[in-house]
Amino acid sequence: MLLAAGAERSLDVQYYIWHGDVVGYLLFEALWEAAERGVRVRLLLDDMNTGGLDPTIAALDAHPGIEVRLYNPFLQRALALGFKGAYYSWWRRRKEVMSTPLTPSTSAWWAWPTILFVVTFALGIVAVLGGVGGGVLFVPIVGGFFPFHIDFVRGAGLLVALAGALAAGPGLLRKGMADLRLAIPVALIASACAIVGAMLGLALPASVVQTALGATILGIVVLMLVAKKADYPAVARPDALSSALRITGVYHEPSTGRNVEWKIHRTPQGLAAFVLIGVMAGMFGLGAGWANVPVLNLMMGAPLKVAVGTSKFLLSITDTSAAWIYLNGGAVLPMLVVPSIIGIMMGSIVGVRILTRTRPAAIRTMVIGLLAFAAVRSLLKGLSIWN
């Protein structure tokens, strides 16, 4: 794409597997813009992998500056079955695809990844001090203030949340803070719904996603302001479903030196809540720790530490399911993902060391203000008021 952006006279492109995913749209955009500049574009495609792309290819070939040729052609276009076609019309998404500044004429290729690393390093510190997940800060801030398409940002946000969950999951299981009997039924529902949410998110126009993301982040801000936490919620008796699934457990509490036995109630209501949580996690790439903990702790009655630990373990399952949809759709860019994960992880390590010397209440207030500002920015960007 960088070579296409720098082309001056002619551009010859030969491609074997070209799908209608986000990366495919970016390359289509680069070729179209080159032709618009007066560059002569010649495109040679293997017809074995163009199922569903006929309207797009015909539109490209209709441009006076673009010449398209197919090899291994199918005479009967409807019989070219079994190959993945475009999910959406290129013409509908053409104006939504990221317009990247990383071209030879504007900045070095490493400029935006470096800036992203610095910003995510700071977000990693703030996330630990504010007691929130990195994904909740990453998606609205990077999506609102960086020149990346929202599809790429959500894909990276899922992987950022997934990296932290995978790092913490094994230790939480060993210490009994994450409970498999509690996590598995919830994970089955949340991960299935996260797949649906990811597919919906990639199918919707970017402006709709931006607007919905802003509204969701404002809802998270309200939840952070009003939600209470209970270290050991009172559960008089477990409900029938949790008893049938044997969702109960014991963990050792070092601060008191005793073993804590726990059980849950309102299991059907909690599982129903995770349907919505899963869809939102997949659609917006936020992770779901912001919603997992209140539902597990306040609604279902799990002790706070069990709720937090199980939530981390849940993220490793839920986010993996949704991340595959973004990966398969071409919405995961290493240039965006790698510096983000490294920055968040390194910032989290520094944040843990700073935590003992800071006032958590003040940091949490700052996080809420930052999220509110990012939410307003996302809303205005989605409504084309502040682009």
Secondary structure as UniProt FT lines:
FT   HELIX           2..6
FT   STRAND          10..15
FT   HELIX           22..36
FT   TURN            37..38
FT   STRAND          40..46
FT   HELIX           47..49
FT   TURN            51..52
FT   HELIX           54..62
FT   TURN            64..65
FT   STRAND          66..71
FT   HELIX           77..79
FT   HELIX           90..93
FT   TURN            94..96
FT   TURN            104..106
FT   TURN            109..110
FT   HELIX           111..130
FT   HELIX           134..145
FT   HELIX           150..174
FT   TURN            175..176
FT   HELIX           180..203
FT   HELIX           206..226
FT   HELIX           240..244
FT   TURN            245..246
FT   STRAND          248..253
FT   TURN            254..257
FT   STRAND          258..263
FT   HELIX           267..284
FT   HELIX           289..294
FT   HELIX           295..299
FT   HELIX           304..328
FT   TURN            329..330
FT   HELIX           334..355
FT   TURN            356..357
FT   HELIX           360..382
FT   TURN            383..384
//
